Amino acid sequence: MAEGTYTMNVNLAKKTVDMTVSGTFTPEKAQQFINDYQNKLSSINASEFVLEFDCSDLDVVTKEMIPDLENCLALYKSSGFKKVEVGIRKSAIISMQLKRLANNVGLTTFEVIQKY
């Protein structure tokens, strides 16, 4: 599995936070992502923004990564985004995993879109 990478950009004109995530994240990489996320979001009112995630290259979630992913989803929930949209390749497994994890943390504004 490929090492995890990400990009994160705030688009003030579109009122979106655009992110890409790919590969498999180590716990250290997940922590780096969370730190970068908190820094980027400190300058906006998240309730006016849609979080748009490009997860087209995301690998199947491993057992070890479930707690870190749940923490990330809880972070998105606590940020109060208008909506969280996750775009994935057509993968029933990844779609089910992400929906279940979002449900576990009570993220009700979450949508998985199989668009790649």
Rosetta silent file (secondary structure, phi, psi, omega in degrees, C-alpha in Angstrom):
SEQUENCE: MAEGTYTMNVNLAKKTVDMTVSGTFTPEKAQQFINDYQNKLSSINASEFVLEFDCSDLDVVTKEMIPDLENCLALYKSSGFKKVEVGIRKSAIISMQLKRLANNVGLTTFEVIQKY
SCORE:     score description
SCORE:     0.000 S_00000001
   1 L     0.000  142.922 -178.455    0.000    0.000    0.000 S_00000001
   2 L   -73.766  147.048  176.928    1.208    3.492   -0.827 S_00000001
   3 E   -63.995  144.314 -177.234    2.249    5.864    1.938 S_00000001
   4 L   -69.366  136.643  174.463   -0.454    8.384    2.818 S_00000001
   5 E  -135.520  160.708  178.854   -0.352   11.872    1.304 S_00000001
   6 E  -154.921  158.985  168.628   -2.744   14.824    1.379 S_00000001
   7 E  -130.550  155.991 -176.155   -3.378   18.376    0.170 S_00000001
   8 E  -150.513  119.494 -179.391   -5.560   20.986    1.856 S_00000001
   9 E  -137.873  136.315  174.877   -6.707   24.343    0.409 S_00000001
  10 E   -93.116  123.163  178.082   -9.282   26.904    1.539 S_00000001
  11 E  -106.861   97.695 -175.988  -11.233   28.342   -1.421 S_00000001
  12 L   -66.623  -34.391 -178.608  -12.796   31.557   -0.114 S_00000001
  13 L   -65.999  -44.925 -179.285  -14.609   32.319   -3.398 S_00000001
  14 L   -87.237   -9.205 -175.103  -16.410   28.947   -3.551 S_00000001
  15 L    57.111   48.813  175.649  -16.651   28.649    0.252 S_00000001
  16 E  -128.957  154.490  166.633  -15.088   25.200    0.167 S_00000001
  17 E  -111.455  113.132 -174.581  -12.207   23.505    1.882 S_00000001
  18 E   -98.432  123.912 -179.489  -10.718   21.262   -0.800 S_00000001
  19 E  -130.812  147.541  168.996   -8.751   18.231    0.341 S_00000001
  20 E  -124.414  144.033  179.186   -7.205   15.221   -1.310 S_00000001
  21 E  -138.021  135.622  176.664   -6.173   12.094    0.527 S_00000001
  22 E  -146.920  160.669  177.342   -4.442    9.042   -0.893 S_00000001
  23 E    77.403 -161.817 -179.154   -2.622    5.943    0.247 S_00000001
  24 E  -115.275  126.376 -176.144   -2.487    4.509    3.737 S_00000001
  25 L   -88.676  135.282  169.071   -1.804    6.816    6.657 S_00000001
  26 L   -80.007  161.727  175.278    0.523    5.961    9.525 S_00000001
  27 H   -56.422  -35.904  179.553   -0.538    7.265   12.939 S_00000001
  28 H   -66.352  -41.780  179.386    2.223    9.906   12.634 S_00000001
  29 H   -67.139  -37.816  177.244    0.964   11.064    9.239 S_00000001
  30 H   -61.953  -40.497  178.967   -2.594   11.214   10.589 S_00000001
  31 H   -66.407  -40.084  177.184   -1.400   13.479   13.431 S_00000001
  32 H   -61.416  -42.148  177.710    0.417   15.750   10.960 S_00000001
  33 H   -59.564  -46.610 -179.022   -2.810   15.974    8.921 S_00000001
  34 H   -61.592  -42.655  178.929   -4.814   16.961   12.025 S_00000001
  35 H   -62.164  -45.462  178.764   -2.281   19.669   12.932 S_00000001
  36 H   -63.230  -41.108  179.283   -2.361   21.125    9.400 S_00000001
  37 H   -58.469  -49.144 -178.404   -6.167   20.975    9.380 S_00000001
  38 H   -62.508  -38.059  177.858   -6.458   22.939   12.614 S_00000001
  39 H   -65.280  -44.686 -178.788   -4.060   25.595   11.315 S_00000001
  40 H   -65.317  -40.228 -174.267   -5.955   26.026    8.008 S_00000001
  41 H   -80.589  -11.403 -177.540   -9.384   26.204    9.645 S_00000001
  42 L   -64.873  -16.521 -176.000   -8.436   28.731   12.296 S_00000001
  43 L  -101.924    2.922 -177.572   -9.026   31.553    9.766 S_00000001
  44 L  -129.692  164.885  171.565  -12.555   30.639    8.567 S_00000001
  45 L   -98.142   99.198 -171.451  -16.097   30.106    9.868 S_00000001
  46 H   -58.392  -27.570 -178.121  -16.542   26.437    8.936 S_00000001
  47 H   -65.614  -14.065  177.166  -20.359   26.576    9.165 S_00000001
  48 H   -96.188   -0.496 -172.893  -20.315   28.650    5.954 S_00000001
  49 L  -118.525  154.094  171.730  -18.105   26.144    4.104 S_00000001
  50 E  -105.712  130.226  174.576  -18.439   22.723    2.471 S_00000001
  51 E   -86.828  115.732 -179.612  -15.590   20.298    3.067 S_00000001
  52 E  -110.425  112.563 -176.426  -14.903   18.610   -0.284 S_00000001
  53 E  -104.808  123.859  170.909  -12.697   15.553    0.016 S_00000001
  54 E   -95.603  102.599  179.457  -11.136   13.851   -3.011 S_00000001
  55 E  -111.373   31.638 -175.832  -10.501   10.329   -1.739 S_00000001
  56 E   -63.164  -23.890  179.504  -10.265    8.738   -5.185 S_00000001
  57 E  -107.966   12.960  179.847   -6.923    7.134   -4.295 S_00000001
  58 E   -70.637  133.630  176.686   -7.787    6.157   -0.715 S_00000001
  59 L   -81.919  165.382  175.476   -7.044    2.524    0.107 S_00000001
  60 L   -55.530  140.133 -177.343   -9.374    0.270    2.068 S_00000001
  61 L   -72.458  127.883  177.167   -9.343    1.254    5.739 S_00000001
  62 L   -86.699  160.130  179.390   -7.237   -1.057    7.914 S_00000001
  63 H   -56.194  -38.374 -177.707   -8.230   -2.031   11.447 S_00000001
  64 H   -66.505  -26.925 -176.314   -5.326   -0.012   12.829 S_00000001
  65 H   -88.893  -11.197 -176.835   -6.531    3.173   11.123 S_00000001
  66 H   -55.552  -49.028 -179.890  -10.150    3.075   12.343 S_00000001
  67 H   -60.189  -40.491  179.763   -9.505    5.084   15.545 S_00000001
  68 H   -66.712  -41.179  178.208   -7.549    7.762   13.643 S_00000001
  69 H   -66.614  -40.014  176.873  -10.207    8.055   10.935 S_00000001
  70 H   -62.363  -39.206  177.349  -12.973    8.271   13.527 S_00000001
  71 H   -63.029  -40.635  177.354  -10.995   11.035   15.245 S_00000001
  72 H   -63.471  -45.671  179.658  -10.719   12.906   11.925 S_00000001
  73 H   -64.041  -37.963  175.816  -14.450   12.548   11.255 S_00000001
  74 H   -64.379  -36.099  176.682  -15.213   13.720   14.799 S_00000001
  75 H   -63.264  -44.198  178.222  -12.941   16.699   14.113 S_00000001
  76 H   -63.058  -39.599  178.320  -14.925   17.563   10.953 S_00000001
  77 H   -62.480  -47.057 -177.796  -18.149   17.256   12.952 S_00000001
  78 H   -67.562  -23.292  177.793  -16.849   19.539   15.708 S_00000001
  79 H   -71.648  -24.805  175.258  -15.737   22.075   13.077 S_00000001
  80 L    78.639   33.388  177.738  -19.387   22.467   12.069 S_00000001
  81 L   -57.809  147.310  174.235  -19.096   22.350    8.280 S_00000001
  82 L   -57.177  -40.956  179.733  -22.282   23.022    6.324 S_00000001
  83 E  -158.289  150.635  174.247  -21.623   19.684    4.596 S_00000001
  84 E  -119.772  114.167 -179.827  -18.852   17.096    4.270 S_00000001
  85 E  -111.830  127.833  179.099  -18.624   15.526    0.792 S_00000001
  86 E  -117.200  117.959  177.722  -16.250   12.640    0.132 S_00000001
  87 E   -96.726  126.408 -178.862  -15.582   11.664   -3.481 S_00000001
  88 E  -129.629  166.410  168.314  -14.326    8.115   -4.020 S_00000001
  89 L   -69.627  164.201  178.509  -13.788    5.640   -6.844 S_00000001
  90 L   -66.779   98.593  179.944  -16.615    3.172   -7.269 S_00000001
  91 L  -145.645  106.469 -179.991  -15.892    0.969   -4.278 S_00000001
  92 H   -61.362  -35.304 -177.874  -18.720   -0.420   -2.208 S_00000001
  93 H   -65.640  -51.364 -179.056  -16.258   -1.440    0.525 S_00000001
  94 H   -63.936  -40.904  178.427  -14.695    2.016    0.973 S_00000001
  95 H   -58.479  -48.080  179.593  -18.118    3.671    0.729 S_00000001
  96 H   -63.864  -42.068 -179.865  -19.545    1.410    3.451 S_00000001
  97 H   -60.629  -48.203 -177.585  -16.474    1.869    5.658 S_00000001
  98 H   -65.223  -42.927  178.857  -16.600    5.669    5.449 S_00000001
  99 H   -62.497  -41.505  179.739  -20.375    5.844    6.010 S_00000001
 100 H   -64.266  -43.521 -179.958  -20.121    3.535    9.024 S_00000001
 101 H   -64.885  -41.127  177.776  -17.285    5.577   10.550 S_00000001
 102 H   -63.597  -40.828  178.041  -19.181    8.858   10.007 S_00000001
 103 H   -63.067  -39.540 -179.391  -22.265    7.291   11.583 S_00000001
 104 H   -58.955  -33.540 -177.692  -20.186    6.109   14.563 S_00000001
 105 L  -100.249    2.925  177.111  -19.225    9.705   15.395 S_00000001
 106 L    75.656   27.310  178.391  -22.658   11.197   14.590 S_00000001
 107 L   -83.579   96.539 -172.610  -21.547   13.160   11.513 S_00000001
 108 L   -87.769  -14.207 -179.746  -24.958   13.665    9.893 S_00000001
 109 L   -95.088   27.906 -173.104  -23.895   16.149    7.183 S_00000001
 110 E  -100.624  135.510  177.538  -21.699   13.473    5.553 S_00000001
 111 E  -140.764  131.488  174.097  -22.104   12.222    1.986 S_00000001
 112 E   -99.308  127.402 -179.511  -20.037    9.725   -0.012 S_00000001
 113 E  -119.212  117.699  178.389  -20.109   10.372   -3.758 S_00000001
 114 E   -85.822   89.172 -171.596  -18.775    7.672   -6.096 S_00000001
 115 L  -122.686    3.790 -178.519  -17.627   10.040   -8.835 S_00000001
 116 L  -112.264    0.000    0.000  -14.175    8.942   -9.983 S_00000001
